[in-house]
Amino acid sequence: MTFSTDVHYARRLDEQDELAAFRERFVVDDPELVYLDGNSLGRLPKQSLDRARDVVARQWGQGLIRSWNEHWLDLPRRVGAKIARLIGAADDEVTLADSTSVNLFKLTGAALRVPRTRGRTKIVTDDLNFPTDLYILRSAAELAGADCSVHVVASPDGMTVPFAALAEAIDSTTALVALSHTAFKSAYVYDMPAVTNLAHEAGALVLWDLSHSVGAMPVSLSSAAVDLAVGCTYKYLNGGPGAPALLYVRRDLQESIRNPIAGWFGHHDQLAFHADYQPAAGIRRMLTGTPPILSLALIEPGVDLVLEAGVERLRAKSVHQTEYLIGLWECLLAPLGFALGSPREPERRGSHVALCHPEGLRIARALVDQMHVIPDFRAPDTLRFGLCPLYTTYAELHRAVSALHDVTRDGRYRCYPGRRRGVT
Ligand SMILES: Cc1ncc(COP(=O)(O)O)c(C=O)c1O
């Protein structure tokens, strides 16, 4: 089939989509709503409704404190082991804990204290990284001591970072290279094995933020010999608002790593209530306090759906859908002043597409208020369309682009003020 901007083409692609049935496994409350905000909050799996009822009514309501032993103490590791299969890690290398921000702080603090990085004072990151990552890296560097600093490699085009620029920044003073594998705004995807290797050659550790990759594309931490990783579970894993985050430490590093927020859940004999801290063996030492069980328990249904669909098949659909969206942009939106804010090469692009327009904020508001289309907006000018291959349809993408085209061409967005209002 040759590409066409006609809606019938989109419908034919949906008919041929071998993953189409997965959409029925999610709550689609309003079939007319085009929901493309998966990067901030994925949809609700139907199975999570039953799980929520079970955890609240049976496990909490009836089981009370007994449910810690029966269901909850092991939950971070048990679901972590399932996520490990999605990111090419071993079962005992991944756990769930806290938020991505907090896990990043813990792993950065830990990385600066392992014998291998002693005497090294530089953390290398880039300006495509998510703001919380930059704040946390700086904060951890500040706590580590006066001579520790964060070097932020600048992207020349706001979209990508050349390998050579990273290579220039990483040197024998570098303790840690901390980057987002998929950039939150442009969707640029780093070559993980190449960058990891670059850091290792300089003697530095590597920490990847997998928030926009996990569940959307295959990742292989083991084959790239990645040291540390974190990532959100509420995006392509559909774990729900505020769901705890993943935390990965390569097995051979686990015994040398110290949690800078050492708490009782990471104690080797937690329930003996010793006054002195002794870290648990393995990844469990990276836990701190009581996890939010209600939220934690709801991560598993989304992870199970990703495992069932298969991450290779999800990636194939995601690439095809982002290509389709870019094809529509080229024909219908580029002439109206939209610029593509994501890489053209599919292998360097994640599962969202950024479209930039000077009136992006007002256009995004018109889409939500008038056209029943939810993208998200990232200042100053980026509309981000998150494609979740488990449930996004080609017809939805067609509708989103038609809506963008119409509100921009006839100037319907002009009735909105150009000020941000809450979550966009
Ligand atoms: C790449 C990346 N890292 C970190 C975060 C922050 O995660 P949290 O608020 O769960 O700590 C986000 C949030 O969207 C993100 O996109």
The ligand as an SDF file (V2000), in Angstrom:
LIG
                    3D

 16 16  0  0  0  0  0  0  0  0999 V2000
   12.7570   11.3400   31.3070 C   0  0  0  0  0  0  0  0  0  0  0  0
   12.0580   11.5840   32.6070 C   0  0  0  0  0  0  0  0  0  0  0  0
   12.7250   11.4160   33.7620 N   0  0  0  0  0  0  0  0  0  0  0  0
   12.1550   11.6470   34.9490 C   0  0  0  0  0  0  0  0  0  0  0  0
   10.8290   12.0590   35.0350 C   0  0  0  0  0  0  0  0  0  0  0  0
   10.2270   12.3680   36.3840 C   0  0  0  0  0  0  0  0  0  0  0  0
    9.6420   11.2860   36.9420 O   0  0  0  0  0  0  0  0  0  0  0  0
    9.0100   11.3520   38.4150 P   0  0  0  0  0  0  0  0  0  0  0  0
    8.1930   12.6040   38.4780 O   0  0  0  0  0  0  0  0  0  0  0  0
    8.1520   10.1380   38.4630 O   0  0  0  0  0  0  0  0  0  0  0  0
   10.0990   11.3700   39.3800 O   0  0  0  0  0  0  0  0  0  0  0  0
   10.0760   12.2130   33.8760 C   0  0  0  0  0  0  0  0  0  0  0  0
    8.6720   12.6310   33.9490 C   0  0  0  0  0  0  0  0  0  0  0  0
    7.9630   12.7680   33.0040 O   0  0  0  0  0  0  0  0  0  0  0  0
   10.7170   11.9890   32.6220 C   0  0  0  0  0  0  0  0  0  0  0  0
   10.0480   12.1700   31.4880 O   0  0  0  0  0  0  0  0  0  0  0  0
  1  2  1  0
  2  3  1  0
  2 15  2  0
  3  4  2  0
  4  5  1  0
  5  6  1  0
  5 12  2  0
  6  7  1  0
  7  8  1  0
  8  9  2  0
  8 10  1  0
  8 11  1  0
 12 13  1  0
 12 15  1  0
 13 14  2  0
 15 16  1  0
M  END
$$$$
